[in-house]
Amino acid sequence: MGARTGLLVYADGDVPELLRRVGAADLDRTVAMMRRLHPGREIERCGGSNLWDGVYPPEGTVCAASRPGVEVIGDQEVMLDAPSQLPEHLVAASTGRRLVLHAMHSVVDWLAFAVWEDGRLVRSLSLSPDSGIIENIGEPLPFELPYWAGDRPADILPWPGEEEEPYALPFHPLDLGEDALRTLCGFIQEGLPRPDDVDADAIELYGFHVRDPHGPAPAEQEAELRRAVEAMAPPRFSTLSPDGSLIERDGP
């Protein structure tokens, strides 16, 4: 799957320290949190996960757990290009607490993270090689400094036979993303674990289907997708001729 996260954490203190000593999750407490954070949505229990896999659940599914002092939510909907645009009610829920957002996607080398303290945004960064720096608010946090100083350049290997081209950013977003995840949340998705890393496999998350009651039902969405696929023209196959033109052929 690669490194992919869509993660929110509300905490009464240092997130890694709180996650290192959490106990079992409380279902009633978690359901109450889900209803508070998803007003007006239909919420239905489904299969759960853990902090390792649940940081990137399928679309329409949320993996979450509420424990005293720390609440964790894995949800693709928080993967925002501009973390500062996190819905206001989600930010308001962090009053008196710390809120961490972490999102990355390995397919496009995209990273975004943000930190709020008592509802105030203190740091937000979002960037990818295709889009450049999308958002950069607040002073860089200490773990970022080696990257901005040029001490962690992107190590990109060219394809065989191709010349190496400079990476579009001074560092690789996913490298910074792993350091951000470890510093802010205590664990990593890829790379070598450390003895004091949070055991993300051991932290249980409940699963929920979350749906807008005014939107299409899942069965309707699936039927619409089927109709779209059936309406597509059959695939066309081509061969490149010696003069550079394309010649259609019957099959692959």
C-alpha distance (Angstrom), angle and dihedral (degrees) to the residues before:
residue distance angle dihedral
M1 . . .
G2 3.80 . .
A3 3.76 126.3 .
R4 3.79 109.1 -30.1
T5 3.78 127.0 151.5
G6 3.78 138.9 168.2
L7 3.79 101.3 175.1
L8 3.81 138.2 160.4
V9 3.79 122.6 -177.4
Y10 3.81 125.6 -174.1
A11 3.79 112.4 -165.4
D12 3.79 140.9 173.6
G13 3.81 90.6 -143.4
D14 3.78 141.7 -20.5
V15 3.81 106.5 1.9
P16 3.83 99.4 -149.1
E17 3.80 91.9 48.4
L18 3.80 92.1 49.3
L19 3.81 92.7 47.5
R20 3.81 91.7 49.9
R21 3.79 91.4 62.6
V22 3.81 104.5 33.1
G23 3.77 120.3 133.6
A24 3.77 129.8 -152.6
A25 3.79 117.4 -38.8
D26 3.80 118.9 -109.8
L27 3.81 113.3 -128.9
D28 3.83 97.4 -157.7
R29 3.79 90.9 47.8
T30 3.82 90.5 48.3
V31 3.81 93.4 49.1
A32 3.82 89.6 50.8
M33 3.81 89.8 51.3
M34 3.81 91.5 49.2
R35 3.80 91.8 51.9
R36 3.79 90.3 47.9
L37 3.80 94.0 50.0
H38 3.83 95.9 40.6
P39 3.81 105.2 44.0
G40 3.78 114.1 -176.0
R41 3.81 93.7 13.2
E42 3.79 126.5 119.6
I43 3.81 109.1 -118.6
E44 3.80 122.8 -163.8
R45 3.81 128.7 175.9
C46 3.79 117.5 -114.2
G47 3.79 137.1 160.9
G48 3.80 114.4 -43.0
S49 3.78 133.5 -140.9
N50 3.78 139.3 -170.9
L51 3.77 136.6 -98.9
W52 3.81 91.3 -90.7
D53 3.82 97.9 56.2
G54 3.79 100.4 17.9
V55 3.80 96.0 68.5
Y56 3.83 87.8 83.2
P57 3.82 108.4 33.3
P58 3.82 122.6 172.2
E59 3.79 117.1 -78.5
G60 3.81 110.6 -79.9
T61 3.79 91.9 23.6
V62 3.81 126.4 99.9
C63 3.80 124.8 -162.9
A64 3.78 111.7 -157.9
A65 3.78 146.7 155.8
S66 3.78 132.7 -172.8
R67 3.78 119.2 -155.0
P68 3.81 130.3 163.7
G69 3.80 106.8 -75.4
V70 3.80 98.3 5.5
E71 3.81 137.4 54.4
V72 3.81 123.8 -172.3
I73 3.81 127.5 -162.0
G74 3.82 126.6 -177.9
D75 3.80 110.0 -165.3
Q76 3.80 133.2 147.8
E77 3.82 89.1 -143.4
V78 3.82 91.2 73.6
M79 3.82 91.0 60.6
L80 3.80 92.5 105.3
D81 3.81 124.7 168.6
A82 3.81 86.4 -141.0
P83 3.82 109.7 35.9
S84 3.80 90.1 -168.0
Q85 3.83 85.8 71.8
L86 3.80 92.7 65.3
P87 3.83 105.4 139.7
E88 3.78 111.5 -85.3
H89 3.80 95.8 -122.4
L90 3.82 90.5 56.9
V91 3.79 90.7 52.2
A92 3.82 92.0 44.7
A93 3.82 89.0 57.0
S94 3.81 87.8 66.2
T95 3.81 95.5 63.7
G96 3.80 107.3 138.0
R97 3.81 90.9 9.5
R98 3.79 142.8 75.5
L99 3.79 119.0 -99.3
V100 3.80 122.0 -161.8
L101 3.80 125.0 -170.2
H102 3.80 119.1 -169.5
A103 3.80 123.9 177.5
M104 3.79 132.2 162.8
H105 3.78 139.0 155.2
S106 3.79 121.1 -159.6
V107 3.81 95.9 -158.4
V108 3.82 92.3 68.7
D109 3.84 98.7 22.3
W110 3.80 89.9 -118.0
L111 3.79 124.7 159.3
A112 3.78 133.3 179.4
F113 3.78 130.0 169.4
A114 3.77 135.9 162.6
V115 3.79 140.1 179.9
W116 3.80 127.8 -153.2
E117 3.80 123.8 -170.3
D118 3.81 115.7 -159.0
G119 3.81 89.7 -19.2
R120 3.82 94.7 -49.0
L121 3.79 119.6 117.1
V122 3.80 108.7 -127.2
R123 3.82 101.2 167.7
S124 3.79 136.4 12.7
L125 3.78 128.9 167.6
S126 3.80 130.4 172.8
L127 3.80 125.3 170.2
S128 3.79 146.2 145.9
P129 3.81 134.5 175.5
D130 3.81 91.8 -109.1
S131 3.81 97.5 47.2
G132 3.79 100.7 27.4
I133 3.80 117.0 -150.1
I134 3.79 105.9 -7.3
E135 3.80 97.2 176.0
N136 3.80 132.0 4.2
I137 3.81 114.7 172.3
G138 3.80 126.9 163.6
E139 3.77 131.4 3.6
P140 3.82 118.6 -45.8
L141 3.79 113.2 -98.3
P142 3.83 118.0 -118.7
F143 3.82 95.1 -100.4
E144 3.82 89.1 57.0
L145 3.80 97.0 55.6
P146 3.85 98.9 85.6
Y147 3.80 89.2 53.7
W148 3.79 95.7 51.7
A149 3.82 89.8 43.8
G150 3.80 91.0 58.9
D151 3.81 95.1 -112.0
R152 3.84 93.7 120.8
P153 3.82 105.9 46.9
A154 3.78 119.5 179.5
D155 3.80 111.3 -93.4
I156 3.80 102.9 -147.9
L157 3.82 122.1 170.9
P158 3.82 115.1 -150.4
W159 3.80 121.7 -130.9
P160 3.83 113.5 -94.3
G161 3.79 109.5 -80.2
E162 3.80 94.3 15.7
E163 3.76 126.9 106.8
E164 3.77 118.0 -116.0
E165 3.80 112.7 -105.0
P166 3.81 123.4 -160.2
Y167 3.80 113.1 -95.7
A168 3.79 112.2 -109.9
L169 3.81 92.6 -120.6
P170 3.82 131.4 45.7
F171 3.83 89.4 -116.2
H172 3.78 138.6 15.5
P173 3.84 112.2 -91.0
L174 3.79 93.0 -143.7
D175 3.82 91.8 54.9
L176 3.79 89.4 53.7
G177 3.80 88.9 41.7
E178 3.79 92.6 58.9
D179 3.82 91.3 49.0
A180 3.80 89.4 48.2
L181 3.80 91.8 50.1
R182 3.80 92.6 49.0
T183 3.81 94.8 44.8
L184 3.78 97.4 42.9
C185 3.82 100.3 33.7
G186 3.80 106.4 16.7
F187 3.81 102.5 -117.9
I188 3.82 141.8 68.5
Q189 3.80 137.2 -137.8
E190 3.80 98.3 -147.6
G191 3.79 134.6 17.4
L192 3.78 133.5 45.5
P193 3.81 115.3 -34.3
R194 3.78 120.4 -132.6
P195 3.81 125.7 -136.4
D196 3.80 92.1 -110.3
D197 3.83 95.8 48.0
V198 3.79 117.0 120.5
D199 3.82 111.7 -98.2
A200 3.81 94.8 -120.6
D201 3.83 92.3 180.0
A202 3.80 90.2 62.3
I203 3.81 96.8 52.9
E204 3.80 109.2 92.3
L205 3.81 121.9 -141.3
Y206 3.80 125.2 -170.3
G207 3.80 119.1 -133.2
F208 3.81 126.8 -128.7
H209 3.77 136.2 178.1
V210 3.79 107.5 -138.1
R211 3.81 120.1 -164.1
D212 3.77 138.8 171.7
P213 3.84 104.0 -120.2
H214 3.81 89.5 -146.2
G215 3.80 93.4 52.2
P216 3.80 128.1 81.5
A217 3.79 118.0 -69.7
P218 3.83 116.4 -110.3
A219 3.82 90.7 -109.2
E220 3.81 90.0 53.2
Q221 3.80 91.2 49.3
E222 3.81 90.8 50.4
A223 3.81 91.6 48.1
E224 3.82 91.0 49.7
L225 3.80 90.3 51.4
R226 3.81 90.4 49.8
R227 3.81 91.0 50.8
A228 3.80 90.9 49.8
V229 3.80 91.7 51.2
E230 3.82 92.3 47.4
A231 3.82 90.7 50.2
M232 3.79 92.4 55.2
A233 3.79 117.0 106.7
P234 3.81 116.0 -112.0
P235 3.80 113.8 -88.6
R236 3.80 118.5 -88.2
F237 3.80 121.7 -141.6
S238 3.79 125.9 -156.8
T239 3.77 138.6 -174.0
L240 3.78 125.8 -150.9
S241 3.81 110.3 -119.8
P242 3.84 123.1 -146.1
D243 3.82 90.7 -100.1
G244 3.80 92.1 54.8
S245 3.81 98.4 -104.6
L246 3.81 124.5 126.0
I247 3.79 120.3 -111.6
E248 3.82 118.3 -163.8
R249 3.80 117.7 -130.8
D250 3.80 135.5 -175.2
G251 3.78 102.7 -110.0
P252 3.79 146.2 4.3
